[in-house]
Amino acid sequence: MSESALREAICRFGRSLFERGLTPGSSGNISVRLEDGGWLCTPTDASLGFLDPARIARLDANRRLVSGDKPTKEIPLHDALYDTRPEAGAVVHLHSTHAVAVSMLPEIDPAEALPPLTPYVMMRVGKVALVPFHVPGDPAVGDAIRGLAGKHSAVLLANHGPVVAGTSLQAAVFAMEELEETAKLHLLTRGLNPRLLTTEQQAAVRAKFGV
């Protein structure tokens, strides 16, 4: 996909996420990795619902701004996912309500923040790690993600929001949507002893879909 088409895609997906209430106000950010090692990413304090393709930030391989508006302050968390997930082509970070709510629950397992409720969360998201709270934009959040050694394509930032890496922008957005819906299901069934996928069922999903 050309850079121009990627800019348009960032705006299109950003508007879709915003209009469905998945990230309010000027929250959330999106980046796409380019063939030369640089990035396209959404500007700081920009609403994902009202992005201008021409103002999307263009960074070089050293994360220096080449063109466009000042990039999101969340560069460290995007950088960490790209560094530890070589196959990642895009990263999406939102402040989606249900995922943020789950990140606040005291009983959450840091290694598996969401239970295996459906085959699709396994197929599109995998195990979601919980990262301790950091002030937004703190470079230390990148260190925390690097500490996961690339084992997770999706993380929940405690009291902040989800971050998902995908092989493409579409894959990252679809995985993010699946994560949010699973978080919603988890909250709806919390305390009701829901029937999770069994170990055998999980193994069957992994075998069939290579997850």
Short mmCIF file of the C-alpha atoms (twelve columns), coordinates in Angstrom:
data_MODEL
# 
_entry.id   MODEL 
# 
loop_
_atom_site.group_PDB 
_atom_site.id 
_atom_site.type_symbol 
_atom_site.label_atom_id 
_atom_site.label_alt_id 
_atom_site.label_comp_id 
_atom_site.label_asym_id 
_atom_site.label_seq_id 
_atom_site.Cartn_x 
_atom_site.Cartn_y 
_atom_site.Cartn_z 
_atom_site.pdbx_PDB_model_num 
ATOM 1   C CA . MET A 1   0.000   0.000   0.000  1 
ATOM 2   C CA . SER A 2   1.350   3.452   -0.899 1 
ATOM 3   C CA . GLU A 3   2.065   6.053   1.761  1 
ATOM 4   C CA . SER A 4   -0.845  8.109   0.486  1 
ATOM 5   C CA . ALA A 5   -3.196  5.138   0.800  1 
ATOM 6   C CA . LEU A 6   -1.902  4.403   4.312  1 
ATOM 7   C CA . ARG A 7   -2.581  7.993   5.359  1 
ATOM 8   C CA . GLU A 8   -6.142  7.665   4.088  1 
ATOM 9   C CA . ALA A 9   -6.533  4.314   5.853  1 
ATOM 10  C CA . ILE A 10  -5.362  5.743   9.189  1 
ATOM 11  C CA . CYS A 11  -7.980  8.491   8.894  1 
ATOM 12  C CA . ARG A 12  -10.709 6.064   7.823  1 
ATOM 13  C CA . PHE A 13  -10.106 3.590   10.634 1 
ATOM 14  C CA . GLY A 14  -9.587  6.401   13.136 1 
ATOM 15  C CA . ARG A 15  -12.961 7.920   12.287 1 
ATOM 16  C CA . SER A 16  -14.657 4.519   12.544 1 
ATOM 17  C CA . LEU A 17  -13.190 3.900   16.003 1 
ATOM 18  C CA . PHE A 18  -14.109 7.386   17.172 1 
ATOM 19  C CA . GLU A 19  -17.664 7.353   15.827 1 
ATOM 20  C CA . ARG A 20  -18.381 4.067   17.616 1 
ATOM 21  C CA . GLY A 21  -17.242 5.536   20.921 1 
ATOM 22  C CA . LEU A 22  -14.135 3.396   21.237 1 
ATOM 23  C CA . THR A 23  -11.870 6.327   22.061 1 
ATOM 24  C CA . PRO A 24  -13.279 9.690   23.194 1 
ATOM 25  C CA . GLY A 25  -12.112 13.246  22.638 1 
ATOM 26  C CA . SER A 26  -8.488  13.493  21.545 1 
ATOM 27  C CA . SER A 27  -7.509  10.169  23.122 1 
ATOM 28  C CA . GLY A 28  -5.935  7.244   21.298 1 
ATOM 29  C CA . ASN A 29  -3.263  7.016   18.645 1 
ATOM 30  C CA . ILE A 30  -2.355  4.936   15.612 1 
ATOM 31  C CA . SER A 31  0.952   4.219   13.899 1 
ATOM 32  C CA . VAL A 32  1.942   2.292   10.780 1 
ATOM 33  C CA . ARG A 33  5.451   1.064   10.053 1 
ATOM 34  C CA . LEU A 34  6.823   1.906   6.598  1 
ATOM 35  C CA . GLU A 35  9.189   -0.150  4.450  1 
ATOM 36  C CA . ASP A 36  12.133  2.208   5.136  1 
ATOM 37  C CA . GLY A 37  11.794  1.730   8.900  1 
ATOM 38  C CA . GLY A 38  9.999   5.022   9.421  1 
ATOM 39  C CA . TRP A 39  6.454   5.487   10.630 1 
ATOM 40  C CA . LEU A 40  3.264   7.301   9.961  1 
ATOM 41  C CA . CYS A 41  1.502   8.192   13.205 1 
ATOM 42  C CA . THR A 42  -1.325  10.338  14.446 1 
ATOM 43  C CA . PRO A 43  -0.484  13.754  15.885 1 
ATOM 44  C CA . THR A 44  -0.544  14.599  19.572 1 
ATOM 45  C CA . ASP A 45  -3.851  15.884  20.954 1 
ATOM 46  C CA . ALA A 46  -5.653  14.952  17.728 1 
ATOM 47  C CA . SER A 47  -9.095  13.373  17.677 1 
ATOM 48  C CA . LEU A 48  -9.113  10.120  15.734 1 
ATOM 49  C CA . GLY A 49  -12.475 11.188  14.333 1 
ATOM 50  C CA . PHE A 50  -11.140 14.277  12.581 1 
ATOM 51  C CA . LEU A 51  -7.730  13.406  11.170 1 
ATOM 52  C CA . ASP A 52  -6.276  15.122  8.090  1 
ATOM 53  C CA . PRO A 53  -4.172  12.781  5.901  1 
ATOM 54  C CA . ALA A 54  -1.732  15.592  5.091  1 
ATOM 55  C CA . ARG A 55  -1.101  16.317  8.776  1 
ATOM 56  C CA . ILE A 56  -0.324  12.736  9.820  1 
ATOM 57  C CA . ALA A 57  3.205   12.745  11.270 1 
ATOM 58  C CA . ARG A 58  5.940   11.128  9.173  1 
ATOM 59  C CA . LEU A 59  8.906   9.888   11.233 1 
ATOM 60  C CA . ASP A 60  12.205  8.528   9.958  1 
ATOM 61  C CA . ALA A 61  13.821  5.316   11.197 1 
ATOM 62  C CA . ASN A 62  15.357  7.265   14.113 1 
ATOM 63  C CA . ARG A 63  11.949  8.605   15.175 1 
ATOM 64  C CA . ARG A 64  12.724  12.127  13.994 1 
ATOM 65  C CA . LEU A 65  9.825   14.141  12.605 1 
ATOM 66  C CA . VAL A 66  10.157  14.519  8.831  1 
ATOM 67  C CA . SER A 67  6.794   16.084  8.010  1 
ATOM 68  C CA . GLY A 68  3.330   16.640  9.394  1 
ATOM 69  C CA . ASP A 69  2.239   17.656  12.879 1 
ATOM 70  C CA . LYS A 70  4.013   16.824  16.128 1 
ATOM 71  C CA . PRO A 71  3.505   13.081  16.767 1 
ATOM 72  C CA . THR A 72  1.701   11.442  19.652 1 
ATOM 73  C CA . LYS A 73  3.479   11.513  23.001 1 
ATOM 74  C CA . GLU A 74  3.001   7.743   23.196 1 
ATOM 75  C CA . ILE A 75  5.948   7.034   20.866 1 
ATOM 76  C CA . PRO A 76  7.709   4.904   23.552 1 
ATOM 77  C CA . LEU A 77  4.942   2.293   23.727 1 
ATOM 78  C CA . HIS A 78  4.625   2.039   19.929 1 
ATOM 79  C CA . ASP A 79  8.418   1.801   19.615 1 
ATOM 80  C CA . ALA A 80  8.590   -1.007  22.175 1 
ATOM 81  C CA . LEU A 81  5.988   -3.103  20.372 1 
ATOM 82  C CA . TYR A 82  7.704   -2.663  17.009 1 
ATOM 83  C CA . ASP A 83  11.063  -3.558  18.579 1 
ATOM 84  C CA . THR A 84  9.767   -6.746  20.193 1 
ATOM 85  C CA . ARG A 85  7.256   -7.801  17.502 1 
ATOM 86  C CA . PRO A 86  9.222   -7.809  14.214 1 
ATOM 87  C CA . GLU A 87  6.124   -8.847  12.273 1 
ATOM 88  C CA . ALA A 88  4.125   -5.845  13.487 1 
ATOM 89  C CA . GLY A 89  3.073   -3.442  10.761 1 
ATOM 90  C CA . ALA A 90  0.789   -1.228  12.840 1 
ATOM 91  C CA . VAL A 91  -0.001  -0.342  16.455 1 
ATOM 92  C CA . VAL A 92  -3.310  0.973   17.807 1 
ATOM 93  C CA . HIS A 93  -3.784  2.455   21.278 1 
ATOM 94  C CA . LEU A 94  -7.248  3.434   22.536 1 
ATOM 95  C CA . HIS A 95  -9.005  4.487   25.726 1 
ATOM 96  C CA . SER A 96  -11.938 2.134   25.137 1 
ATOM 97  C CA . THR A 97  -14.264 1.992   28.139 1 
ATOM 98  C CA . HIS A 98  -14.525 -1.725  28.869 1 
ATOM 99  C CA . ALA A 99  -10.828 -2.470  28.395 1 
ATOM 100 C CA . VAL A 100 -9.885  0.435   30.669 1 
ATOM 101 C CA . ALA A 101 -12.368 -0.825  33.256 1 
ATOM 102 C CA . VAL A 102 -10.831 -4.302  33.186 1 
ATOM 103 C CA . SER A 103 -7.361  -2.779  33.654 1 
ATOM 104 C CA . MET A 104 -8.553  -1.391  37.014 1 
ATOM 105 C CA . LEU A 105 -9.814  -4.660  38.502 1 
ATOM 106 C CA . PRO A 106 -7.714  -5.815  41.473 1 
ATOM 107 C CA . GLU A 107 -7.886  -9.538  40.643 1 
ATOM 108 C CA . ILE A 108 -6.471  -9.266  37.117 1 
ATOM 109 C CA . ASP A 109 -3.695  -11.731 36.250 1 
ATOM 110 C CA . PRO A 110 -0.860  -9.632  34.755 1 
ATOM 111 C CA . ALA A 111 0.022   -12.483 32.385 1 
ATOM 112 C CA . GLU A 112 -3.559  -13.032 31.183 1 
ATOM 113 C CA . ALA A 113 -5.746  -10.008 31.802 1 
ATOM 114 C CA . LEU A 114 -8.682  -11.432 29.835 1 
ATOM 115 C CA . PRO A 115 -9.945  -15.019 30.182 1 
ATOM 116 C CA . PRO A 116 -10.409 -17.328 27.156 1 
ATOM 117 C CA . LEU A 117 -14.088 -16.559 26.644 1 
ATOM 118 C CA . THR A 118 -14.272 -17.069 22.871 1 
ATOM 119 C CA . PRO A 119 -12.143 -18.602 20.115 1 
ATOM 120 C CA . TYR A 120 -11.889 -15.212 18.413 1 
ATOM 121 C CA . VAL A 121 -10.072 -13.507 21.242 1 
ATOM 122 C CA . MET A 122 -7.507  -16.319 21.007 1 
ATOM 123 C CA . MET A 123 -7.294  -16.071 17.211 1 
ATOM 124 C CA . ARG A 124 -7.103  -12.292 16.867 1 
ATOM 125 C CA . VAL A 125 -5.651  -11.087 20.165 1 
ATOM 126 C CA . GLY A 126 -3.971  -13.889 22.112 1 
ATOM 127 C CA . LYS A 127 -3.118  -13.532 25.780 1 
ATOM 128 C CA . VAL A 128 -3.310  -9.922  26.962 1 
ATOM 129 C CA . ALA A 129 -0.685  -8.749  29.451 1 
ATOM 130 C CA . LEU A 130 -1.332  -6.070  32.080 1 
ATOM 131 C CA . VAL A 131 1.389   -3.399  32.319 1 
ATOM 132 C CA . PRO A 132 1.635   -1.406  35.578 1 
ATOM 133 C CA . PHE A 133 0.546   2.239   35.548 1 
ATOM 134 C CA . HIS A 134 2.854   4.836   34.033 1 
ATOM 135 C CA . VAL A 135 2.190   8.500   33.358 1 
ATOM 136 C CA . PRO A 136 1.156   8.825   29.676 1 
ATOM 137 C CA . GLY A 137 4.201   9.342   27.490 1 
ATOM 138 C CA . ASP A 138 6.646   8.074   30.143 1 
ATOM 139 C CA . PRO A 139 9.526   6.250   28.378 1 
ATOM 140 C CA . ALA A 140 9.411   3.682   31.194 1 
ATOM 141 C CA . VAL A 141 6.264   2.195   29.665 1 
ATOM 142 C CA . GLY A 142 8.433   1.145   26.725 1 
ATOM 143 C CA . ASP A 143 10.791  -0.640  29.095 1 
ATOM 144 C CA . ALA A 144 7.841   -2.435  30.684 1 
ATOM 145 C CA . ILE A 145 6.604   -3.631  27.297 1 
ATOM 146 C CA . ARG A 146 10.100  -4.720  26.261 1 
ATOM 147 C CA . GLY A 147 10.187  -6.739  29.471 1 
ATOM 148 C CA . LEU A 148 7.437   -8.906  27.993 1 
ATOM 149 C CA . ALA A 149 9.960   -10.047 25.363 1 
ATOM 150 C CA . GLY A 150 7.510   -9.916  22.479 1 
ATOM 151 C CA . LYS A 151 5.273   -12.644 23.923 1 
ATOM 152 C CA . HIS A 152 2.138   -10.507 23.692 1 
ATOM 153 C CA . SER A 153 0.726   -8.596  20.728 1 
ATOM 154 C CA . ALA A 154 -1.764  -6.871  23.039 1 
ATOM 155 C CA . VAL A 155 -1.319  -5.222  26.414 1 
ATOM 156 C CA . LEU A 156 -3.521  -3.342  28.842 1 
ATOM 157 C CA . LEU A 157 -1.938  -0.275  30.389 1 
ATOM 158 C CA . ALA A 158 -3.293  -0.140  33.938 1 
ATOM 159 C CA . ASN A 159 -5.860  2.658   34.430 1 
ATOM 160 C CA . HIS A 160 -5.130  3.855   30.907 1 
ATOM 161 C CA . GLY A 161 -6.103  1.655   27.980 1 
ATOM 162 C CA . PRO A 162 -5.308  -1.147  25.532 1 
ATOM 163 C CA . VAL A 163 -2.492  -1.271  22.972 1 
ATOM 164 C CA . VAL A 164 -2.478  -3.785  20.116 1 
ATOM 165 C CA . ALA A 165 0.090   -4.583  17.423 1 
ATOM 166 C CA . GLY A 166 -0.958  -6.249  14.177 1 
ATOM 167 C CA . THR A 167 0.642   -7.346  10.937 1 
ATOM 168 C CA . SER A 168 -1.312  -4.591  9.193  1 
ATOM 169 C CA . LEU A 169 -3.437  -1.623  10.194 1 
ATOM 170 C CA . GLN A 170 -6.609  -3.582  9.501  1 
ATOM 171 C CA . ALA A 171 -5.386  -6.538  11.576 1 
ATOM 172 C CA . ALA A 172 -4.482  -4.257  14.497 1 
ATOM 173 C CA . VAL A 173 -7.874  -2.511  14.402 1 
ATOM 174 C CA . PHE A 174 -9.804  -5.794  14.181 1 
ATOM 175 C CA . ALA A 175 -7.805  -7.222  17.084 1 
ATOM 176 C CA . MET A 176 -8.455  -4.077  19.118 1 
ATOM 177 C CA . GLU A 177 -12.191 -4.377  18.474 1 
ATOM 178 C CA . GLU A 178 -12.114 -8.027  19.554 1 
ATOM 179 C CA . LEU A 179 -10.215 -7.099  22.720 1 
ATOM 180 C CA . GLU A 180 -12.786 -4.443  23.629 1 
ATOM 181 C CA . GLU A 181 -15.718 -6.790  23.036 1 
ATOM 182 C CA . THR A 182 -14.058 -9.487  25.146 1 
ATOM 183 C CA . ALA A 183 -13.478 -6.970  27.927 1 
ATOM 184 C CA . LYS A 184 -17.190 -6.116  27.741 1 
ATOM 185 C CA . LEU A 185 -18.146 -9.800  27.933 1 
ATOM 186 C CA . HIS A 186 -15.804 -10.276 30.869 1 
ATOM 187 C CA . LEU A 187 -17.429 -7.433  32.800 1 
ATOM 188 C CA . LEU A 188 -20.940 -8.639  31.944 1 
ATOM 189 C CA . THR A 189 -20.202 -12.152 33.200 1 
ATOM 190 C CA . ARG A 190 -17.932 -11.232 36.116 1 
ATOM 191 C CA . GLY A 191 -19.080 -12.990 39.267 1 
ATOM 192 C CA . LEU A 192 -21.438 -15.280 37.334 1 
ATOM 193 C CA . ASN A 193 -18.978 -18.179 36.965 1 
ATOM 194 C CA . PRO A 194 -19.020 -18.092 33.149 1 
ATOM 195 C CA . ARG A 195 -18.103 -21.184 31.151 1 
ATOM 196 C CA . LEU A 196 -14.617 -20.559 29.736 1 
ATOM 197 C CA . LEU A 197 -13.053 -22.471 26.874 1 
ATOM 198 C CA . THR A 198 -11.594 -25.657 28.295 1 
ATOM 199 C CA . THR A 199 -7.923  -26.560 27.950 1 
ATOM 200 C CA . GLU A 200 -8.878  -29.033 25.220 1 
ATOM 201 C CA . GLN A 201 -10.984 -26.456 23.359 1 
ATOM 202 C CA . GLN A 202 -8.165  -23.924 23.530 1 
ATOM 203 C CA . ALA A 203 -5.740  -26.508 22.169 1 
ATOM 204 C CA . ALA A 204 -8.115  -27.242 19.276 1 
ATOM 205 C CA . VAL A 205 -8.299  -23.541 18.381 1 
ATOM 206 C CA . ARG A 206 -4.523  -23.210 18.502 1 
ATOM 207 C CA . ALA A 207 -4.062  -26.292 16.337 1 
ATOM 208 C CA . LYS A 208 -6.573  -25.223 13.700 1 
ATOM 209 C CA . PHE A 209 -5.623  -21.560 13.455 1 
ATOM 210 C CA . GLY A 210 -1.949  -21.633 14.396 1 
ATOM 211 C CA . VAL A 211 -2.273  -19.273 17.342 1 
# 
